[in-house]
Amino acid sequence: RVRTNGIIEREGPLNAFLFGETIMIANPSEVLAHNDYLEIQVESEGNIIVEDQAFTKISSKSNIKIKVEGRGKRINWLLHPYLFYNDSSAEITNKFFLNEGKIVEAYILGRKMHKEKFSSGKIRSVTEIYVDGKLLIYDVFRVDGDSFKDKNLMGKEGLLAVYTINKKDDFDVKKEVIDGEKVGDKWLEEIYK
């Protein structure tokens, strides 16, 4: 858990560094395995930008749980993509409470450049975005077995989702299915727009 108003209060092994309005999350282990549980809570009374240092890799034969919560006036949540190894399992919950901001999420199935193919897994990621205490966006990313191969669902190994909240009822959601090799470039383009 990280709370900030000019200083960082931290609980647990997750580390974070504050540079102005930017919080850099430094996960002690960028690979999650077995039954690991990762919880990230960031609270600020002002504007915050949240970044991290590397992709979060979820290993094969794992059953991971990740809980993310961000609270602030303006939040730009710009974490690296989740990278799922073949036969991985993850339950991810993302909740954001804000007035405006940008949430960038990216999921990559397998390491195509390393010839490591993702053929099956079980992933459920739920994103909830609240503005003025009211649910504005509820979105689910799901992979069950090899369902992602269906062109009507994904058809490729990468998904990039960008949620932009300008004010109370003005928001934009862009989701793009992309080649797993190119998610890094696309992700960077979205962050620095």
Biotite code that builds the C-alpha atoms (Angstrom):
import biotite.structure as struc

atoms = struc.array([
    struc.Atom([0.000, 0.000, 0.000], chain_id="A", res_id=1, res_name="ARG", atom_name="CA", element="C"),
    struc.Atom([1.333, 3.431, -0.918], chain_id="A", res_id=2, res_name="VAL", atom_name="CA", element="C"),
    struc.Atom([-0.120, 6.715, 0.324], chain_id="A", res_id=3, res_name="ARG", atom_name="CA", element="C"),
    struc.Atom([1.291, 10.011, -0.820], chain_id="A", res_id=4, res_name="THR", atom_name="CA", element="C"),
    struc.Atom([0.925, 13.702, -0.120], chain_id="A", res_id=5, res_name="ASN", atom_name="CA", element="C"),
    struc.Atom([4.498, 14.729, -0.755], chain_id="A", res_id=6, res_name="GLY", atom_name="CA", element="C"),
    struc.Atom([5.855, 11.672, 1.090], chain_id="A", res_id=7, res_name="ILE", atom_name="CA", element="C"),
    struc.Atom([5.344, 7.942, 0.664], chain_id="A", res_id=8, res_name="ILE", atom_name="CA", element="C"),
    struc.Atom([3.901, 5.759, 3.391], chain_id="A", res_id=9, res_name="GLU", atom_name="CA", element="C"),
    struc.Atom([4.523, 2.139, 2.530], chain_id="A", res_id=10, res_name="ARG", atom_name="CA", element="C"),
    struc.Atom([3.357, -1.201, 3.919], chain_id="A", res_id=11, res_name="GLU", atom_name="CA", element="C"),
    struc.Atom([4.622, -4.637, 2.801], chain_id="A", res_id=12, res_name="GLY", atom_name="CA", element="C"),
    struc.Atom([7.449, -5.647, 0.450], chain_id="A", res_id=13, res_name="PRO", atom_name="CA", element="C"),
    struc.Atom([6.306, -3.536, -2.510], chain_id="A", res_id=14, res_name="LEU", atom_name="CA", element="C"),
    struc.Atom([8.542, -0.505, -2.860], chain_id="A", res_id=15, res_name="ASN", atom_name="CA", element="C"),
    struc.Atom([7.808, 2.863, -4.442], chain_id="A", res_id=16, res_name="ALA", atom_name="CA", element="C"),
    struc.Atom([9.685, 6.077, -5.156], chain_id="A", res_id=17, res_name="PHE", atom_name="CA", element="C"),
    struc.Atom([8.163, 9.543, -5.465], chain_id="A", res_id=18, res_name="LEU", atom_name="CA", element="C"),
    struc.Atom([9.430, 12.074, -8.028], chain_id="A", res_id=19, res_name="PHE", atom_name="CA", element="C"),
    struc.Atom([7.172, 15.139, -8.012], chain_id="A", res_id=20, res_name="GLY", atom_name="CA", element="C"),
    struc.Atom([3.733, 13.780, -8.965], chain_id="A", res_id=21, res_name="GLU", atom_name="CA", element="C"),
    struc.Atom([5.158, 10.492, -10.302], chain_id="A", res_id=22, res_name="THR", atom_name="CA", element="C"),
    struc.Atom([5.172, 7.309, -8.256], chain_id="A", res_id=23, res_name="ILE", atom_name="CA", element="C"),
    struc.Atom([7.528, 4.602, -9.554], chain_id="A", res_id=24, res_name="MET", atom_name="CA", element="C"),
    struc.Atom([6.470, 1.191, -8.246], chain_id="A", res_id=25, res_name="ILE", atom_name="CA", element="C"),
    struc.Atom([9.412, -1.164, -7.749], chain_id="A", res_id=26, res_name="ALA", atom_name="CA", element="C"),
    struc.Atom([8.119, -4.705, -7.418], chain_id="A", res_id=27, res_name="ASN", atom_name="CA", element="C"),
    struc.Atom([10.719, -6.796, -5.549], chain_id="A", res_id=28, res_name="PRO", atom_name="CA", element="C"),
    struc.Atom([9.965, -9.682, -7.892], chain_id="A", res_id=29, res_name="SER", atom_name="CA", element="C"),
    struc.Atom([8.834, -8.980, -11.437], chain_id="A", res_id=30, res_name="GLU", atom_name="CA", element="C"),
    struc.Atom([7.875, -12.680, -11.860], chain_id="A", res_id=31, res_name="VAL", atom_name="CA", element="C"),
    struc.Atom([4.782, -13.958, -10.063], chain_id="A", res_id=32, res_name="LEU", atom_name="CA", element="C"),
    struc.Atom([4.524, -17.721, -9.572], chain_id="A", res_id=33, res_name="ALA", atom_name="CA", element="C"),
    struc.Atom([2.609, -20.448, -7.735], chain_id="A", res_id=34, res_name="HIS", atom_name="CA", element="C"),
    struc.Atom([-0.056, -18.766, -5.551], chain_id="A", res_id=35, res_name="ASN", atom_name="CA", element="C"),
    struc.Atom([1.509, -15.295, -5.293], chain_id="A", res_id=36, res_name="ASP", atom_name="CA", element="C"),
    struc.Atom([-0.692, -12.390, -4.258], chain_id="A", res_id=37, res_name="TYR", atom_name="CA", element="C"),
    struc.Atom([0.195, -8.819, -5.230], chain_id="A", res_id=38, res_name="LEU", atom_name="CA", element="C"),
    struc.Atom([-1.711, -5.807, -3.912], chain_id="A", res_id=39, res_name="GLU", atom_name="CA", element="C"),
    struc.Atom([-1.057, -2.251, -5.061], chain_id="A", res_id=40, res_name="ILE", atom_name="CA", element="C"),
    struc.Atom([-2.971, 0.602, -3.437], chain_id="A", res_id=41, res_name="GLN", atom_name="CA", element="C"),
    struc.Atom([-2.080, 4.172, -4.278], chain_id="A", res_id=42, res_name="VAL", atom_name="CA", element="C"),
    struc.Atom([-3.834, 7.117, -2.638], chain_id="A", res_id=43, res_name="GLU", atom_name="CA", element="C"),
    struc.Atom([-3.251, 10.815, -3.182], chain_id="A", res_id=44, res_name="SER", atom_name="CA", element="C"),
    struc.Atom([-5.292, 13.930, -2.553], chain_id="A", res_id=45, res_name="GLU", atom_name="CA", element="C"),
    struc.Atom([-3.859, 15.508, -5.696], chain_id="A", res_id=46, res_name="GLY", atom_name="CA", element="C"),
    struc.Atom([-2.688, 14.459, -9.141], chain_id="A", res_id=47, res_name="ASN", atom_name="CA", element="C"),
    struc.Atom([-0.599, 11.322, -9.553], chain_id="A", res_id=48, res_name="ILE", atom_name="CA", element="C"),
    struc.Atom([1.211, 9.472, -12.302], chain_id="A", res_id=49, res_name="ILE", atom_name="CA", element="C"),
    struc.Atom([1.890, 5.812, -11.506], chain_id="A", res_id=50, res_name="VAL", atom_name="CA", element="C"),
    struc.Atom([4.540, 3.871, -13.428], chain_id="A", res_id=51, res_name="GLU", atom_name="CA", element="C"),
    struc.Atom([6.591, 0.731, -12.820], chain_id="A", res_id=52, res_name="ASP", atom_name="CA", element="C"),
    struc.Atom([9.999, -0.571, -13.811], chain_id="A", res_id=53, res_name="GLN", atom_name="CA", element="C"),
    struc.Atom([9.219, -3.704, -15.871], chain_id="A", res_id=54, res_name="ALA", atom_name="CA", element="C"),
    struc.Atom([6.609, -6.063, -17.290], chain_id="A", res_id=55, res_name="PHE", atom_name="CA", element="C"),
    struc.Atom([4.865, -8.186, -14.653], chain_id="A", res_id=56, res_name="THR", atom_name="CA", element="C"),
    struc.Atom([5.457, -11.783, -15.730], chain_id="A", res_id=57, res_name="LYS", atom_name="CA", element="C"),
    struc.Atom([3.056, -14.522, -14.648], chain_id="A", res_id=58, res_name="ILE", atom_name="CA", element="C"),
    struc.Atom([4.679, -17.947, -14.841], chain_id="A", res_id=59, res_name="SER", atom_name="CA", element="C"),
    struc.Atom([3.265, -21.257, -16.063], chain_id="A", res_id=60, res_name="SER", atom_name="CA", element="C"),
    struc.Atom([1.257, -23.467, -13.705], chain_id="A", res_id=61, res_name="LYS", atom_name="CA", element="C"),
    struc.Atom([0.584, -20.469, -11.459], chain_id="A", res_id=62, res_name="SER", atom_name="CA", element="C"),
    struc.Atom([-2.587, -19.260, -9.790], chain_id="A", res_id=63, res_name="ASN", atom_name="CA", element="C"),
    struc.Atom([-1.939, -15.546, -9.216], chain_id="A", res_id=64, res_name="ILE", atom_name="CA", element="C"),
    struc.Atom([-4.160, -12.947, -7.591], chain_id="A", res_id=65, res_name="LYS", atom_name="CA", element="C"),
    struc.Atom([-3.529, -9.243, -8.193], chain_id="A", res_id=66, res_name="ILE", atom_name="CA", element="C"),
    struc.Atom([-5.505, -6.416, -6.619], chain_id="A", res_id=67, res_name="LYS", atom_name="CA", element="C"),
    struc.Atom([-4.945, -2.832, -7.789], chain_id="A", res_id=68, res_name="VAL", atom_name="CA", element="C"),
    struc.Atom([-6.580, 0.288, -6.368], chain_id="A", res_id=69, res_name="GLU", atom_name="CA", element="C"),
    struc.Atom([-5.867, 3.898, -7.251], chain_id="A", res_id=70, res_name="GLY", atom_name="CA", element="C"),
    struc.Atom([-7.434, 6.938, -5.588], chain_id="A", res_id=71, res_name="ARG", atom_name="CA", element="C"),
    struc.Atom([-6.760, 10.531, -6.540], chain_id="A", res_id=72, res_name="GLY", atom_name="CA", element="C"),
    struc.Atom([-8.120, 13.662, -8.169], chain_id="A", res_id=73, res_name="LYS", atom_name="CA", element="C"),
    struc.Atom([-6.310, 12.989, -11.443], chain_id="A", res_id=74, res_name="ARG", atom_name="CA", element="C"),
    struc.Atom([-4.675, 9.601, -12.044], chain_id="A", res_id=75, res_name="ILE", atom_name="CA", element="C"),
    struc.Atom([-2.505, 8.569, -14.972], chain_id="A", res_id=76, res_name="ASN", atom_name="CA", element="C"),
    struc.Atom([-1.959, 4.832, -14.395], chain_id="A", res_id=77, res_name="TRP", atom_name="CA", element="C"),
    struc.Atom([0.746, 3.772, -16.845], chain_id="A", res_id=78, res_name="LEU", atom_name="CA", element="C"),
    struc.Atom([2.039, 0.371, -15.751], chain_id="A", res_id=79, res_name="LEU", atom_name="CA", element="C"),
    struc.Atom([3.921, -1.998, -18.061], chain_id="A", res_id=80, res_name="HIS", atom_name="CA", element="C"),
    struc.Atom([1.937, -4.883, -19.588], chain_id="A", res_id=81, res_name="PRO", atom_name="CA", element="C"),
    struc.Atom([1.168, -8.163, -17.876], chain_id="A", res_id=82, res_name="TYR", atom_name="CA", element="C"),
    struc.Atom([2.995, -11.007, -19.636], chain_id="A", res_id=83, res_name="LEU", atom_name="CA", element="C"),
    struc.Atom([1.344, -14.429, -19.273], chain_id="A", res_id=84, res_name="PHE", atom_name="CA", element="C"),
    struc.Atom([3.381, -17.577, -19.811], chain_id="A", res_id=85, res_name="TYR", atom_name="CA", element="C"),
    struc.Atom([1.627, -20.620, -21.253], chain_id="A", res_id=86, res_name="ASN", atom_name="CA", element="C"),
    struc.Atom([-0.793, -22.382, -18.892], chain_id="A", res_id=87, res_name="ASP", atom_name="CA", element="C"),
    struc.Atom([-0.838, -19.516, -16.374], chain_id="A", res_id=88, res_name="SER", atom_name="CA", element="C"),
    struc.Atom([-3.834, -18.559, -14.304], chain_id="A", res_id=89, res_name="SER", atom_name="CA", element="C"),
    struc.Atom([-4.607, -15.111, -12.885], chain_id="A", res_id=90, res_name="ALA", atom_name="CA", element="C"),
    struc.Atom([-7.438, -13.243, -11.210], chain_id="A", res_id=91, res_name="GLU", atom_name="CA", element="C"),
    struc.Atom([-6.891, -9.459, -11.476], chain_id="A", res_id=92, res_name="ILE", atom_name="CA", element="C"),
    struc.Atom([-9.070, -6.745, -9.927], chain_id="A", res_id=93, res_name="THR", atom_name="CA", element="C"),
    struc.Atom([-8.475, -3.083, -10.848], chain_id="A", res_id=94, res_name="ASN", atom_name="CA", element="C"),
    struc.Atom([-10.411, -0.271, -9.124], chain_id="A", res_id=95, res_name="LYS", atom_name="CA", element="C"),
    struc.Atom([-9.855, 3.425, -9.722], chain_id="A", res_id=96, res_name="PHE", atom_name="CA", element="C"),
    struc.Atom([-11.541, 6.336, -7.954], chain_id="A", res_id=97, res_name="PHE", atom_name="CA", element="C"),
    struc.Atom([-10.819, 9.631, -9.696], chain_id="A", res_id=98, res_name="LEU", atom_name="CA", element="C"),
    struc.Atom([-12.175, 12.791, -11.299], chain_id="A", res_id=99, res_name="ASN", atom_name="CA", element="C"),
    struc.Atom([-10.122, 12.547, -14.478], chain_id="A", res_id=100, res_name="GLU", atom_name="CA", element="C"),
    struc.Atom([-7.126, 10.723, -15.911], chain_id="A", res_id=101, res_name="GLY", atom_name="CA", element="C"),
    struc.Atom([-5.868, 7.923, -18.125], chain_id="A", res_id=102, res_name="LYS", atom_name="CA", element="C"),
    struc.Atom([-5.628, 4.217, -17.312], chain_id="A", res_id=103, res_name="ILE", atom_name="CA", element="C"),
    struc.Atom([-3.509, 2.121, -19.697], chain_id="A", res_id=104, res_name="VAL", atom_name="CA", element="C"),
    struc.Atom([-3.698, -1.680, -19.442], chain_id="A", res_id=105, res_name="GLU", atom_name="CA", element="C"),
    struc.Atom([-1.931, -4.182, -21.659], chain_id="A", res_id=106, res_name="ALA", atom_name="CA", element="C"),
    struc.Atom([-1.972, -7.972, -21.670], chain_id="A", res_id=107, res_name="TYR", atom_name="CA", element="C"),
    struc.Atom([0.430, -10.177, -23.618], chain_id="A", res_id=108, res_name="ILE", atom_name="CA", element="C"),
    struc.Atom([-0.097, -13.913, -24.024], chain_id="A", res_id=109, res_name="LEU", atom_name="CA", element="C"),
    struc.Atom([3.260, -15.679, -24.394], chain_id="A", res_id=110, res_name="GLY", atom_name="CA", element="C"),
    struc.Atom([6.680, -14.441, -25.460], chain_id="A", res_id=111, res_name="ARG", atom_name="CA", element="C"),
    struc.Atom([6.420, -14.647, -29.219], chain_id="A", res_id=112, res_name="LYS", atom_name="CA", element="C"),
    struc.Atom([9.874, -13.140, -29.812], chain_id="A", res_id=113, res_name="MET", atom_name="CA", element="C"),
    struc.Atom([11.370, -15.926, -27.678], chain_id="A", res_id=114, res_name="HIS", atom_name="CA", element="C"),
    struc.Atom([9.295, -18.547, -29.533], chain_id="A", res_id=115, res_name="LYS", atom_name="CA", element="C"),
    struc.Atom([7.371, -19.264, -26.316], chain_id="A", res_id=116, res_name="GLU", atom_name="CA", element="C"),
    struc.Atom([3.782, -19.756, -27.401], chain_id="A", res_id=117, res_name="LYS", atom_name="CA", element="C"),
    struc.Atom([0.734, -19.241, -25.214], chain_id="A", res_id=118, res_name="PHE", atom_name="CA", element="C"),
    struc.Atom([-1.735, -21.968, -26.128], chain_id="A", res_id=119, res_name="SER", atom_name="CA", element="C"),
    struc.Atom([-3.990, -22.103, -23.074], chain_id="A", res_id=120, res_name="SER", atom_name="CA", element="C"),
    struc.Atom([-4.603, -20.408, -19.727], chain_id="A", res_id=121, res_name="GLY", atom_name="CA", element="C"),
    struc.Atom([-7.236, -18.961, -17.408], chain_id="A", res_id=122, res_name="LYS", atom_name="CA", element="C"),
    struc.Atom([-7.255, -15.195, -16.924], chain_id="A", res_id=123, res_name="ILE", atom_name="CA", element="C"),
    struc.Atom([-9.909, -12.861, -15.602], chain_id="A", res_id=124, res_name="ARG", atom_name="CA", element="C"),
    struc.Atom([-9.203, -9.166, -15.211], chain_id="A", res_id=125, res_name="SER", atom_name="CA", element="C"),
    struc.Atom([-11.955, -6.795, -14.094], chain_id="A", res_id=126, res_name="VAL", atom_name="CA", element="C"),
    struc.Atom([-11.504, -3.028, -14.306], chain_id="A", res_id=127, res_name="THR", atom_name="CA", element="C"),
    struc.Atom([-13.861, -0.669, -12.476], chain_id="A", res_id=128, res_name="GLU", atom_name="CA", element="C"),
    struc.Atom([-13.532, 3.111, -12.782], chain_id="A", res_id=129, res_name="ILE", atom_name="CA", element="C"),
    struc.Atom([-15.506, 5.356, -10.441], chain_id="A", res_id=130, res_name="TYR", atom_name="CA", element="C"),
    struc.Atom([-16.007, 9.108, -10.888], chain_id="A", res_id=131, res_name="VAL", atom_name="CA", element="C"),
    struc.Atom([-17.569, 11.057, -7.998], chain_id="A", res_id=132, res_name="ASP", atom_name="CA", element="C"),
    struc.Atom([-18.258, 7.733, -6.276], chain_id="A", res_id=133, res_name="GLY", atom_name="CA", element="C"),
    struc.Atom([-20.352, 6.388, -9.168], chain_id="A", res_id=134, res_name="LYS", atom_name="CA", element="C"),
    struc.Atom([-19.344, 3.470, -11.376], chain_id="A", res_id=135, res_name="LEU", atom_name="CA", element="C"),
    struc.Atom([-18.570, 4.884, -14.830], chain_id="A", res_id=136, res_name="LEU", atom_name="CA", element="C"),
    struc.Atom([-16.730, 1.972, -16.504], chain_id="A", res_id=137, res_name="ILE", atom_name="CA", element="C"),
    struc.Atom([-16.877, -1.776, -15.857], chain_id="A", res_id=138, res_name="TYR", atom_name="CA", element="C"),
    struc.Atom([-14.754, -3.865, -18.227], chain_id="A", res_id=139, res_name="ASP", atom_name="CA", element="C"),
    struc.Atom([-13.679, -7.507, -18.235], chain_id="A", res_id=140, res_name="VAL", atom_name="CA", element="C"),
    struc.Atom([-10.775, -9.185, -20.034], chain_id="A", res_id=141, res_name="PHE", atom_name="CA", element="C"),
    struc.Atom([-11.117, -12.960, -20.011], chain_id="A", res_id=142, res_name="ARG", atom_name="CA", element="C"),
    struc.Atom([-9.192, -15.924, -21.396], chain_id="A", res_id=143, res_name="VAL", atom_name="CA", element="C"),
    struc.Atom([-10.509, -19.431, -20.796], chain_id="A", res_id=144, res_name="ASP", atom_name="CA", element="C"),
    struc.Atom([-8.383, -22.190, -22.305], chain_id="A", res_id=145, res_name="GLY", atom_name="CA", element="C"),
    struc.Atom([-7.651, -21.213, -25.887], chain_id="A", res_id=146, res_name="ASP", atom_name="CA", element="C"),
    struc.Atom([-10.694, -18.923, -26.304], chain_id="A", res_id=147, res_name="SER", atom_name="CA", element="C"),
    struc.Atom([-8.434, -15.979, -27.230], chain_id="A", res_id=148, res_name="PHE", atom_name="CA", element="C"),
    struc.Atom([-7.727, -17.639, -30.612], chain_id="A", res_id=149, res_name="LYS", atom_name="CA", element="C"),
    struc.Atom([-11.287, -16.902, -31.759], chain_id="A", res_id=150, res_name="ASP", atom_name="CA", element="C"),
    struc.Atom([-11.074, -13.856, -34.059], chain_id="A", res_id=151, res_name="LYS", atom_name="CA", element="C"),
    struc.Atom([-14.370, -12.595, -32.602], chain_id="A", res_id=152, res_name="ASN", atom_name="CA", element="C"),
    struc.Atom([-12.722, -12.392, -29.176], chain_id="A", res_id=153, res_name="LEU", atom_name="CA", element="C"),
    struc.Atom([-9.045, -11.580, -29.787], chain_id="A", res_id=154, res_name="MET", atom_name="CA", element="C"),
    struc.Atom([-7.390, -13.679, -32.467], chain_id="A", res_id=155, res_name="GLY", atom_name="CA", element="C"),
    struc.Atom([-3.944, -12.375, -31.489], chain_id="A", res_id=156, res_name="LYS", atom_name="CA", element="C"),
    struc.Atom([-1.718, -12.502, -28.422], chain_id="A", res_id=157, res_name="GLU", atom_name="CA", element="C"),
    struc.Atom([-2.007, -8.928, -27.198], chain_id="A", res_id=158, res_name="GLY", atom_name="CA", element="C"),
    struc.Atom([-4.656, -6.539, -25.979], chain_id="A", res_id=159, res_name="LEU", atom_name="CA", element="C"),
    struc.Atom([-4.175, -2.850, -25.245], chain_id="A", res_id=160, res_name="LEU", atom_name="CA", element="C"),
    struc.Atom([-6.941, -0.983, -23.395], chain_id="A", res_id=161, res_name="ALA", atom_name="CA", element="C"),
    struc.Atom([-6.869, 2.764, -22.797], chain_id="A", res_id=162, res_name="VAL", atom_name="CA", element="C"),
    struc.Atom([-9.493, 4.436, -20.613], chain_id="A", res_id=163, res_name="TYR", atom_name="CA", element="C"),
    struc.Atom([-9.508, 8.246, -20.733], chain_id="A", res_id=164, res_name="THR", atom_name="CA", element="C"),
    struc.Atom([-11.731, 10.136, -18.302], chain_id="A", res_id=165, res_name="ILE", atom_name="CA", element="C"),
    struc.Atom([-11.957, 13.864, -19.032], chain_id="A", res_id=166, res_name="ASN", atom_name="CA", element="C"),
    struc.Atom([-14.659, 14.776, -16.530], chain_id="A", res_id=167, res_name="LYS", atom_name="CA", element="C"),
    struc.Atom([-17.745, 13.404, -14.840], chain_id="A", res_id=168, res_name="LYS", atom_name="CA", element="C"),
    struc.Atom([-19.588, 11.954, -17.870], chain_id="A", res_id=169, res_name="ASP", atom_name="CA", element="C"),
    struc.Atom([-16.969, 12.449, -20.606], chain_id="A", res_id=170, res_name="ASP", atom_name="CA", element="C"),
    struc.Atom([-14.876, 9.368, -21.205], chain_id="A", res_id=171, res_name="PHE", atom_name="CA", element="C"),
    struc.Atom([-13.320, 7.339, -23.999], chain_id="A", res_id=172, res_name="ASP", atom_name="CA", element="C"),
    struc.Atom([-12.447, 3.648, -24.106], chain_id="A", res_id=173, res_name="VAL", atom_name="CA", element="C"),
    struc.Atom([-10.113, 2.336, -26.799], chain_id="A", res_id=174, res_name="LYS", atom_name="CA", element="C"),
    struc.Atom([-9.331, -1.353, -27.018], chain_id="A", res_id=175, res_name="LYS", atom_name="CA", element="C"),
    struc.Atom([-7.022, -2.742, -29.632], chain_id="A", res_id=176, res_name="GLU", atom_name="CA", element="C"),
    struc.Atom([-6.028, -6.323, -30.272], chain_id="A", res_id=177, res_name="VAL", atom_name="CA", element="C"),
    struc.Atom([-2.387, -6.271, -31.281], chain_id="A", res_id=178, res_name="ILE", atom_name="CA", element="C"),
    struc.Atom([0.456, -8.573, -32.161], chain_id="A", res_id=179, res_name="ASP", atom_name="CA", element="C"),
    struc.Atom([2.253, -9.687, -28.991], chain_id="A", res_id=180, res_name="GLY", atom_name="CA", element="C"),
    struc.Atom([5.626, -8.603, -30.402], chain_id="A", res_id=181, res_name="GLU", atom_name="CA", element="C"),
    struc.Atom([4.442, -5.045, -30.952], chain_id="A", res_id=182, res_name="LYS", atom_name="CA", element="C"),
    struc.Atom([2.600, -4.378, -27.692], chain_id="A", res_id=183, res_name="VAL", atom_name="CA", element="C"),
    struc.Atom([5.655, -2.604, -26.250], chain_id="A", res_id=184, res_name="GLY", atom_name="CA", element="C"),
    struc.Atom([5.700, 0.012, -29.004], chain_id="A", res_id=185, res_name="ASP", atom_name="CA", element="C"),
    struc.Atom([1.927, 0.495, -28.960], chain_id="A", res_id=186, res_name="LYS", atom_name="CA", element="C"),
    struc.Atom([1.931, 0.749, -25.194], chain_id="A", res_id=187, res_name="TRP", atom_name="CA", element="C"),
    struc.Atom([4.622, 3.452, -25.296], chain_id="A", res_id=188, res_name="LEU", atom_name="CA", element="C"),
    struc.Atom([2.736, 5.386, -27.966], chain_id="A", res_id=189, res_name="GLU", atom_name="CA", element="C"),
    struc.Atom([-0.408, 5.429, -25.781], chain_id="A", res_id=190, res_name="GLU", atom_name="CA", element="C"),
    struc.Atom([1.475, 6.508, -22.680], chain_id="A", res_id=191, res_name="ILE", atom_name="CA", element="C"),
    struc.Atom([3.232, 9.450, -24.299], chain_id="A", res_id=192, res_name="TYR", atom_name="CA", element="C"),
    struc.Atom([0.307, 10.785, -26.359], chain_id="A", res_id=193, res_name="LYS", atom_name="CA", element="C"),
])
